[in-house]
Amino acid sequence: MPEQKHKTLKPHWVERFFLGTGAVICFGATFGLAVADRSASATVTGAMTAALLLFYFLPSFESVEAFGLKAQLRARIGEVDELLEQLRASALVSSRINYAHIGWSTRMDGPSWRIRKGWFDELSQNLEDLGLLPEAVHKAKQPFLDFVTLDLFLPFEQMVQERLNEQTRLQTKELASATLGTPPERVAALNSSIREIDAKRQMPPVIDDPLVFSFSALVERRLNDLPIPEGDKTKLRSFGYRIASISDVVQATKSISSEALDELEKYEADAAAWLPAYREIFVEQGGVN
């Protein structure tokens, strides 16, 4: 084993000997030519000296461990990695705020849904370019996606409210036409029903709700204890499930599909765009304004 090591090192020793000797000779020649005021020749031999010295010391630089540079390089890389992780963490925090801000801008007269989708896509691409884990990016997107589902849920909720209004109108009309001959139990039942309807008017929360990932679950929860006929619930459910097929794709893909954008823009252009569908569903029951 030592003999093999000796054979490996010997060629390097020979090369260094001749390189060193050549450098000394060239340096001496350079000095002599400089004294003789032969600057052109001295320049050539000086360059040869520098080249020979470079090749002489080059093996020393093959390992960056010489002069402790490897340790310094590792330290610098560690600092860069730490700064990158801090940048990624900061980007996640700021992006979550930005996503929420884009979502909240839909509450008032602000940029159109198409513009907001463009912001959403650009922000999402920036996070992906930072090399963040998909799970972290999806979590950051969630505040905005909640607002998408909320805006898709609102037309269904408008239908629910209209149906509750219709129930209240019918019962109020019957109550107003009650006479002395109307059984007190019926009057009490009508008053109780009207109060129950009023108590069920408030829409359950959608933002930050675990059910936001399943629109059909939101629909079922809303319909579950409404004081309206089961036939009405079935018809409302048919409309809600159509929207569910759009919202659930948004939540599953963490992106806004063209179908979702079309639906959002429809209600953005006309907040009462749900009325034709409502009239179509309940046309045979009457009582629709």
Order of alpha helices (4+ residues) and beta strands (2+ residues): alpha-alpha-alpha-alpha-alpha-alpha-alpha-alpha-alpha-alpha
